[in-house]
């Protein structure tokens, strides 16, 4: 095996200790958003270097958007059957009975920590510290400045949730995630640990220290893309800091370091109406984030592990998916899994060991279902090593036509029908629980006050970011909730969160130019709430910051919906509801 670096600490783990895992995943960075993949503009020297020292999955497929990819990674199962097929609307909450990657590592004696973006639920029982993480530091929702996030967070000097408790930090968000992850690693250097480091960058809004975006602006790169690339270069610098820390702690040799991204590029390219790239760079692929074409769901993954022999650049070009990563890590780390836990993915260790004779052909499905209830065939890709069936009708030979420009469905009707049959079987596998909600549980000691936000209500439209709250977006929906037991419950309805401490009818001075300034006044007159079959209504006094309602309720699952109205026909849901059991 390769020798340790000479500057390594003497506190190296025993040779028989299970490997550590540091799993880094970035947000909205596509396959083409790396210099080592041919991007002529972006500067990523440290990630390029890591690629040269890693086993590389070059045909890896995930969900075309954030939360679905994470659900598949965390469970080893197709996201659609886990309750997660959207990024908002109560459909980004990971079903309570799913076993997570963190659950598995913790059950095998690992210390588990996550830092950054979770996006699988912000209330009990969905938060990361409810799902197997001993230490969890995270922002709310799917990104900083989204509605569940701490009010006013703007990527700099923000307040995050430390296992559910608000805690303020100085510095740029990505730097904070890496700083805190490295502290976790150092605290646990003498035992096996699993560190999940999930950056919100380079997800929009595109905010980064000016020193990172300036070099791209000087090259004439458009402002948003310059910031987007700058966010990635900042990640690149932080990856160098992380690798250095592992080295000086004597942990590099027996740490499985993974770098990957969660879906196609959000800002690295522009598309025409047929999803072909007309500006920017996307490694020759069609589509970007959200797309059923290759550019929406094919992402990079680099794995570096000296003790395991993963120190030289080697490509694995067989078809793989995010659902394979948990079974693979279980194999590599020698973990045990409880009976009854089943994965849709498969361990990739035969590929890693060169046991090609043992590797079967396979079919993988991914789709983009940003709707309340999944729609059959919607934005779907049914994939084999050679073929891509898109939406059940278009067929592409990905080996001969990697840019997916020539639909050959008419030439291969037998292949179309075969792949349609595979999709039908997949649909039967993932669809039995589509009609089930994933209820937020109210009234337990795990979360004394449950802050429900419009990000997670079920409905056609959502105020999913703080800019829309400032605008007073007219929208409404219901929350799926579960009352922990019979008792008296209170619900405080608010237009502004408590951190803003402002009357419901009041605006915020200043022009609304972005997600961070100003706020429209609303002449709200009436507050109404419905919990199950019970309903109450109150007039809103001009100086009221919140309207509180009390109900005697039976335990169990039900629905909660709120209504704030004025005298001119405006009706919105309360963007924030503080719920608790009092008796």
N, C-alpha and C positions, 0 to 999 in steps of 0.2 A: 504494500500500500504506500501511497505517497507520504513522505515525511511531514511532520508538523513544521510550520514556519518558525524560524529561530526566535522571533519576537513573541511567540505565544506564551501565555501564562503557564505556570506550573500546576494550575488547578484543573488540568484536563480530566475528563470523566473516565472512570474505569472502562477497560476495553470491552467488558461484557454488558455495559449499560445500554439500554435501548436508545436508538438514535433520537436526537432532538429534531423537531420540525419547525421551521420558520417559513410560513406560507404567506407570500406577499401577493396581493391582487390589487390592481389599479382599476379605475372606474372610467369607462368610455374611451379608453386608449385602444386603438385598433391595431391589427397586425402590421399595418404600414406605418405606424407612428413610432418607428425605431430606425435609426440610421443603418443598423446592421441588416435590415430588411429592404434596403435600397432607397429609403427616403433621402432625397438630396438636400434637404433643408435642416431637419431636426438634428440636435446635438445630444447624443446619448452614449458617451464613451464608456461609462461604467456598465451599463446594461449590455452594450456591444461586447465588452470584455467578458462579462458573465456568460453570455451566449457561447463564446468561444471555449468556455470551460464546462459546458453543461451537456447533458442529454436533452434533446429538444423534440417536443411534439410539434410537428409541422402540419398536421392534419387534425387538429383538435377543435371540437365544436361545442358551443355553449348555447345559452339562450341569447336571443338578439337584444335583450334588455337586462337591467341590473338584478332585480330581486329573483327572477326565474333562474338565472345562472347561479346565484348564491344558494338557492334552495337545492339545486342539483348537486352542487359541491358538498354542501353540508350533510346531505342524506344519502348520496349515491343512488338517488332515485329520480325518475322524471319529475320535473317540477310540477307539472299539471296535476299529479295525484297527491301532492303535498299541501294543496291549498294555495299555492303561489303560481299565478300565471300573469299577474299584472304588477305594476309598481305602486299603485294607490288603490283606493276603493275597497279596503278590507281584503284585497286579493294579493297582498304582499305579506300576509301573516302566515308563518310556517306552522302548520297544523300541530296541535299540542302532543299528539301521539307519535310524531316522527322522532326517530333517534338521530342525533346530530353527530358530526365528526368530533365535536368537543366532548359529547357524552362518551364516545368510544375511548378517546384518549384518557379522559379522567378516570373512567372505570378501570383502565390499565395502569393506573398509578402516576400518570403524567400531571404536572401542573399546567393548567390551561389559561391562556390569556388572549384577549382580542382587543384591537386598537383601531378605531376609525369608523368605517361605514359598516353597519349591520344590515339594515333594510329588510328585516324579516319580522318586524313588530316592535313597537315602543311601549307596550303595556304588558302586564302579567297576563298570560304565562309565556309571552313570546320574546321577551328581552334576552340579550345574550347571556346574562347571568342567571336566567331561568333555564337556559338550554345547554348547560355543561361548562360554561366558562367560569373559572375561579376568580379571575380578574377581568373586568370589562370597562373600557373607556371608549365612549362612542358619542356621535352626534345623533340627532333625531331624524327620522324619515329617511328618504333616499339621498339626501344631500344637505350640506350646511345651507341654512336659510330656508329650508322647507318648513311647512307649518308645524310639525312636531318638534323641530329643533328649538333650542333656547332662543327666545325672542331677541332679535338684533344681532345674532351671530353673523359675521361677514368674512370669515376665513382668517381674520387677524385678531389675536388677543380675545379669544372666545370662551364661552362657558360650555362645557361638555358634561355628559352624564357618566359618573364614576360608579358603576354598578347601581345606577338609578339615582345617585345623589349628585346634585349640581356642584360643579367644581370649575373654577376659573383658571385659565392658563394664559401665559404670555407667549407670543410668537405666532408664526404662520402655521396653519392647521397641519399640513403634511409634516413639517418639522416636529410638531408636538407628537403626532402619532409615532414617528420613529424614535423620538426621545423616550417616550413612555414605554414603548416596546423594548428598547434596549435596557431600560431600568428593570423591566420584568425579567429579561433574559439574565441580567447580572444577578438579580435576587435568587434565581433558580439555577444558577450555573452548576451546582453540585447534584442536581437531580434531572431526570428527563422532563422536558417541557415541550408543549405545543403552543406556538405563538402565531396567531392569525392576525396579520397586519394588512388591513383593508383600507386603502386610501380613498377619500372622496374625490381627490384630484385624479384626472383632469376634467371631471364632471363640471358643467356649468352651474351657476354663472362663473365665467372665466376670470378668476381673480388670483393674482400672483404678485410677489414683490417685483417692482419695476426692473430690477437688475436682470431678472430672468427673461422678461419679454422684450427688453430693449434690443438685444442682438437680432431678433427676428423682425422687429419693426424696421430696423435699419436696412434689412434686406427687402423691404417692401411687402412683407407678409401682412395680410389684412389683420386688423386689431384683434378680433376674437381668436383667430388662429395663432397669432403671435403669443397671446396669453395662454392658449391651450398648449402650444409647444413649450412655452416657458414653464408651465406647471409640470410637464413631463421631464424637462431638464432638471427641475428641482427634485423630482422623485429620483432621477438618476444620481444626483449628488447624495441624496439620502441613502441610496443603496450602497454607495461607496462607504459611507459612515457605518452602516450596518455590518457590512462585511469586515471592515476593520475591527469593529468591536467584537465580533465573533472570533476573529483571529487572536486578538490580544487576550481574550478570556480563555483561550485554549479550547474553543468549542467548534471551530470550523471543521475539523476532521470528521466528527461524528454528528454533524447537523445536516439534515436534508433541507437545503434552501431552495424554495420554489418561487419563481416569478411568473405571473401570468396576468392577463387582463380579462375583463368580464364580458365584453361584447365588441362589436365593430366600432369603428371610430365615429365620434360625434361631430368633430369639427375639422378633422384632417383633410377632408375632401368635400367637394360639392358635386351633386348628381343632376342629371337631366331627368326628364319625366319617365324614362325607362330604367332609371337607377344606374346608368353608366356614368363614370367619373368624367367630369368636364373641367375640374379644377382641383389642384392639390394632388395628393398621392395616396393610393390605397393598395399598393402591392399587386396591381393588375386585377383586382377583384371588383365584381359588380355589387353595388349596394353598400350601405354602412349601417350604423346602429339602427335597430328596429326592423331590418330587412330580412326576408326569407332567403335572399341570395347570399352567396358565400361571404361577401364583405360584412354582413350583419352578424355572423356567428362563428367564423373561423378566427381563432386568436392564437397568440404565441404562448408557449410554456417552456421555461428553462428550469432544469433540475440539476443542482450541483450538490454532490455528496462524496467527498474524498474517500471516506471509509468504505462506501459502496462501489467505488470505482468510477463514479460519474465526475470526471475531471477534464475530459477532452470532448471537444465538440462532436456530437454524433446525432444525426437526424433519425427520428422514428416517423416514417411517413404513412404508417397504417392509420386507418380511420379510428379516431378516439373521441371521447366526449367527457364533459365535466362529471358525469355520473360515474366515470371510471376512477376518479381520483381518490375517493375514500376507500374503496376496495384495494387499490394499489398501495396506499399508505398502511393499511392494515397488514398487508403482506410484507412490505419492506420493514416495518417496525416490529413484526412478530406479535401483533395484538390479538386478543381474544374478543369475540363478539357474542353477545347473548343469543340464545336460541330464539327463533322467531323474528330476527332482524334479517330482512331480505333486501338485496340491492338489484337495481336494474342494470347497473354498470358491472364491469368485470375488471379484475386485476390485470394491469399491464405488465407485470413482472416478467412473463415469458418473452415479451418484446424486448424488455430491457436486457434480458440475459441472452438474447439471440436465439431463443428456442422457437424459431419460425415455424417449424413443423407442427407445433402445438397451437398455433394461432388460427382460429377459424374465421371464415368470412362472416360479416355481420351487417345488420341494417340498423341505423340510428335515425331518430326523428327529432327535429326541433321545430318550434313554431313561435310566433309572436301573437299573444292573445291579450291585447290591452283592452279588454272588455269585461263586463260584469260576469257573463257566463260564456265559456268557450264555444266557439263556432267551428264546426268540423271543416277541415281543410284550410282554415284561415292562416294565411302567411306561413305555410308549412314547407319544410324541406325534408324529404325522405331520402336518406343517403346510403350509398354503398361506397366501396373504394373507388368505383368507376363512375357511378351514376348519381345524379341529383334530380329527383322528381319534385317540382315546385308547384305547390297548391293543387296537387293531384292531376295536373294537366300538362305542364311544361316539363320536358326532359332534356337534360344536358349531360354530355360525356365530359366529366370534369377533367379527365386525363388529357383528352385531345383539345378541350375548349375550356381552359381554366377561367376565362373571362365571362363564361356563360352568355355567349352572343348568338349561338345557333341552337334553336329549339329543334330537337330531332325526334320528338314524340311520334310524329307520323311515320318515321322510319323504323321505330322499334315498339310497336303496339304491345308485343308480348312483355317487354320490360316494364312498360307503363302499368299494365295490369298486374304484374307480379309485385311491383312496388306499391301499388294501390292496396293490394291485399295485405302487405306488411303494415301499411298505415292503418288499415281497418283493425288489425290485431292490436296495434299500439293504442288506438282510440279506445278499444274495449278495455285495455289494461288501465288507462289513466282516467277514464270518465266516470266510474261508479259514484264518486263522491262530489261531483261538480255542484250539486244542489246544496251541499252542506256549507254553512258559514263557519268561520273560525272565530268564535266569540271571545271578546275581551272579558276577563273575569273581574268582577267588582266585589269588594267587600272581604278581602283576605288580608292577613298580616303581611303578605308579600308585597302589597302595594296599598298603603293606607288610603291614599287619594289617587284615583285613576284620572289622569288628564286625557280626555278623548278629544281628538282634533278632526277637522274636516278632511284631512288627508286620508282618513281610514273609514269614512262612512261609505255605505253602498249607495250608488246613485249614478246619474248620467253625467254630473259635473261636480267638480271638487275644487275648493280653494286649497290647493296642495302646496302652495308656497306662500311665504310671508308677504310678497309683493301683491298677491291677489287678496290677501286679508286687508292690506292697506287700501286697495282699490274698492273694497266692499263688494266683491264679486257676488252676484246673485246666483246662489246655488243651494242645494239641500240634498239630504239623503239620510239613511238610518244607520245606526251602529248596531251590529250584532253583539249582544252582551250576554253574560251569564252571571246571575246574582248568586254569590257563593252560598248563601243560606237565607232562610226567612229572616226578615228584620225591617228596620226603618232605614231608609236610604235618602240621602240628600243629593241634589243635582244643582250645581251653580252654573248658569248659562252666561257666557261672556262673548262679546264681540272681540275685545282685546284680551290677551293673556294677562295674568296677574303681574308679570314682569313689566308690562307697560303701565299698569295702575292708572287707567284713564276711564272716564265715563263711557258707557256703551254708545251714546249718541255723539260723542265728541270726535273730532278729527285730530290729526297730528299736523302741526304747522309744517309748511314746506311743500314744494312741488314733488309729485310722485314721478321721479325720473328713473327709478330702479327699484330693487327689492328692499331698499334700506332707508328710504326717506319719505316723509309725508304720509298722509292718510286721510281719506275722505270722511267727512262727518255724515252720519246717517240719522235721519229723524225718526228713530225707532220709537214706537208707541206701545207695543204689546209683545209679551213673551209667552209662548205656549210650549208645553212639553207633553209628549206621549210616551209612556212606558208600558209596553204590552197593550192591555185594554184600558188602562187608566190614563186620564188626561187632566191637566190643570192649565190655568191661564192667569196672568197678572198684568196690570198696566206697568209700564216702565217709567219710573220717575226720572226727570232730566239728569239728575246727578248720580244715578245708579251705575256702579261699575260692574255689577253682576246681579242676576235674579236667581234666587234660591227657592227650590221646590222640594217638598218632603213627601215621601210615599211610604206606606206600609206594603211590602212586596214579598211574594213567595220566591224562594230560591228556584233557580233553573234558568234555562235559556229564554231570551225574549229579544225584543227590538226596542231601541230608544231613538226618538226623533224629536227635533226641536224646531221652533218657528219664531222668528223675530220679524215683526211687520211694522210698516208705517201706515199713514192714512191715505197714501197715494197708490197703493197696490204693490209696493215692494215687499217681498217675503224672502228671507234668507234663513239658513240654519245657523245656529250658534256655532261659530268656528271653534270655540273652546268650551268644553263642559268638564267641570271638576266634580267627580262622583265619588261617594264614599258611603259606607254603612256606619250608622251612628249607634244603633241598638241591635 
